[in-house]
Amino acid sequence: MTGLRYVYAVCRPYGTPLQAQLTGVGGDPPRLLPHHGLVAVVSHVPEADFAEEPLRAHLEDLDWLTAVARAHQGVIDALTTVTTPLPLRLGTVFRDDSGVRTMMEAREESFLRTLDRLE
C-alpha cells in the first residue's frame, strides 16, 4: 500500500486484538509495526492530505482537524483497553515504515523507561 505512515502510539507487543471495525485517520485500520521489544501503531494516510504543505493547510480547517483528532483519539482509546500506549502527537507522520523504525530506534530507551514506570 502506498502513502505516508501516521503513527498513533508506541507500546509493547500485545496479543489481544483491537476492535474489529476500528478505523484510523484516513479510514484505514491501524496495524502494528514491530521494532525490537516495541510496536508502533500506524496506518496509511494519503500524501495529498498529510505531506508537509497539505497538512499545514489542513490544520487551519477546524472540521478536518476535528475529524482527524477524533479518529486519532479513537485508536488511542481502543489501545488503552488492551495495553499501555504512549500516544504520539496528532499528525505524527513518516514517509515509510523505515522512518517509523528509525524514530523508534532513536527513542527506544526513553519509550521503555516510560512504559516501565507506567505499567
N, C-alpha and C positions, 0 to 999 in steps of 0.2 A: 504494500500500500504506500502511496506517496503522500507527501505533506510533511508538516512540521510535527514535532513531539511536544505536546502540552503535558507538563508534569504537575500532578496534584500534590503528591506527598512522597515521602520516603518512609519505609517501615521495615521490620524484619519479615522474612517469608512467613506466610500463614497458609493453613490448609483449608479453612472454611471459605466456600465461595461467596462472592458478593451477591447482592440481589440480582436475580435473573434478568430483569428488564432494565437494569441501571444503564443510563446513557450519560455520557460526559459532555464536556464542552464540544460543540461542533456536531453532536449527535452520535458519535462513535462510542462504543462501550470502552471503559477503561481496561487496560491489561497490565500485567506485571512484567517489569524488565529487571531481571536479576543481575546483581553485581556483588561478588563476594558474599558476605553474610547479610546483605540488604536487598531490598527491591524498591524500585521506583514505580509508582502507579502513574501510568501515562495513557494518553490517547492521541490519535492522529487529528490534526486540525489543518484546515486549508491555509496555504501561504497567502491567498488573496485576502484573508482576514487577519492573520496572525504574524505575518512578516513585520519587520520593524515599522515601516511607514504606515501600512494599513492599520496596525494595532494602535499606533499613536492617534490616528484619526478616530478610530472606534472608541477610544477612551473618552472622547467628548460626547458620545452618543449614549445618553443615560439609559435608554431602552435596551440597547445592545449590551451595555455594561451590566445592567441588572440581570439579563438572561444568562450571561457568562458567569456572573457571581453566583447565581442560584445553582447552575449546573456544577460549578466548582465545589460549592458547599455541599451539594447532594452527594458527591463522591466522597468527600471528607466524612460526612455523616455516616455513610454506608461503611466506610473503613473502620470507624470507631466501634461498630458492632462486632468486628472480628479481630481487631488488632489495635495497637497504639501507633497511630500515624504521626509523622512530623510534617504538617502541612507546609507547602511552599507557597510563596506569594502568588496571588492571582496574576495570570499572564506570564508565568514562567514557561518559556518556550525554547526548544533547541532544534537545530536543523535535522538531527537524526539520532538514532539510538546511541551512536558513538559519543555524541556530545553529552547526552544524559549520563552515560557511564563515566565520562571524564569528570563531570561535576561530582558524581558520587565518589569517585576515587579521591578527588581533592578534599572533599568534606567528610570522608568516611569516619575518621576518628571522632570528629565532632558529633556526627549523627549517632554513632554507637554510644558515646558518653551520655548524650541526651536521652537516648532510649533506656540506657541502664538506670538513669535517675527516675524516669517516669514509670517504668514497669515494676 
